[in-house]
Amino acid sequence: MDNDFNRQTIVDTSCSPPTPVYRGRFAPSPTGPLHFGSLVAAVGSYLEAKSCNGKWLVRIENLDRSREAPDASKEILSALEALGMEWDDEVLYQSRRNNAYRSALALLEKRNLIYRCNCSRKEIADSSIIGIDGPVYSGVCRGGSPNGEYPGAWRVRTDDHLIEFKDALRGMIRQRLESDIGDFILRRADGVFAYQLAVVVDDAEQAITHVVRGEDLLNSTPRQIYLQQLLGYPTPAYLHLPVAVNAQGEKLSKQTHAAPIDTSDPVSQLMLAIRFLGQAPPKELTGSNVTSFWKWATKNWKAEMIR
């Protein structure tokens, strides 16, 4: 651990003692039907919430409507219902939340924390070093964009502020955003709000206390904590689950042709998911119904068994 920084933030995301009201969420992107990879995230977040007698919310992350598959949102919600997963509160759709994201962006602009950037992807790739999540933006537009007529994207200023948080499974995670990530985009040049901003605003709006999601989003968490600090939002606890991959080692997704969940036999699908998450259900549970499955799974859930 680096000890030579004057400014340091450490976010302790342990769940002990538990919060009075646990509020978790599952936030799929409707680029296609529910597949095994997203089922793992749904089951893990659901069991963490329900084993703590908490609330479990569903959010549809459809910021970029051009990537949204027709009827995918309905298909995902129908699949969750068939699997016996009951959510609390109304489903939140990011596509209906532009005013909230615009307000957050305006607050950051008022405080001179964001700026316009006209750099193309090629320019960034040619002039950047590679960080932990791709090219690190050099900040060339911080002093003003050379092409003021072009609207450009909005980036947030980062610094050497060391951000640390303790993931419930992965342990201590550390990043210095300026050198590891660079100033990152909050709103694209085409007007679409970035995931990093939207997820922070939505977690605060929904009073989320615990975020359980795939490990592929682990490197995004320090950026979100940074935005939470800038906007004065609380920081949830985090638990990042192992990611399901195909035979080629690729994350299951629409792009890797992941097969949809077969909801005609929901218990067998749920059994596969909790076994993937390190749990040890009895064989006889396979022949049960979804009510019996969730009763057993909630009572016997042990996050510490996940590997």
C-alpha positions, 0 to 999 in steps of 0.5 A: 500500500502507498503511504506517501499521499496526503489525501487518501480515502478508504471506504470500508464496505464490510457488512458488520454490523449490518445496516438497519435496512438492506437495499440491494439491486439487480441491474441488467442491460436489455441487450438480449434475454437473461442468460446464465451470466446475468442469472448468476448476478441476479441470484447472488444479489437476491440471496444477499438481500433476502438473507439479510431480510432486505429489499431487492430492487430491479433496474433496467440499464438501457441508457443507450437505446440503440443497443437495446433489443426489442422486448428484451426488458419484458423478457428479462422481467418475465424470466425473473418472475418465472424463476420466483424472484420477487422485486420490491418497489417499481422497476427503474428504467434508466432511459427515463432518467435523463433529467436526474443525470442532467441535474448531476452533471450541471452540479459538477459543471457549476463546481468546475469539475467537468469539461468538454473534450473533443478528442477522437478515440484514435487521438486518445489511443495514439497519445495515451498510455494503457492503464488498468481499463484501457487508454488513460486520457492525458487531459489535453482538453482540460484547459479548453477544447481546441475546437470550441464549436464541436459539442464534444463529450463531458469528462470529469477531472480526476487527481492523485486522490488514492481511493481504497475500498474493501470488497466483501470477496476481493479484499482491498482494492486501490486506484489512483484515478488520474494515473490508472484511469484518467479523466473519464467521460460522464456524457458522450458527444452524442448526448448519451449519459455514461454508465459511471454517472447514471449508476451513481445517481440511480444508486443514490436515488434508490437508497442502495446500501449494498451492490452485488454484481459481476467482477467485470465491474470491479475496476469501475467501482473507484470511479463510482466512489469518486463521483459519490464523493463529488456529489455528496452521496453515500457509498454502498458496500460492494461484493463482486461475484465471479463472472461466468465464461464460455469454453473460450474464456469469454464472458457470457454475453449477447456478443459471445452468443450466450444462450437464454435461460430455459425458464421451463425448468426454473429450479435446475437453472437456479441450482446451476447458479448457486453451485457456480456461486460455491453453495452446496444444495442437496440433490433432492432440491432439484425436484422441488418447486421454486418456493422450496428452492428459495426457502432453502437457498435463503436460509443456507446462503453463505457468501464466504463460500464463493470462490 
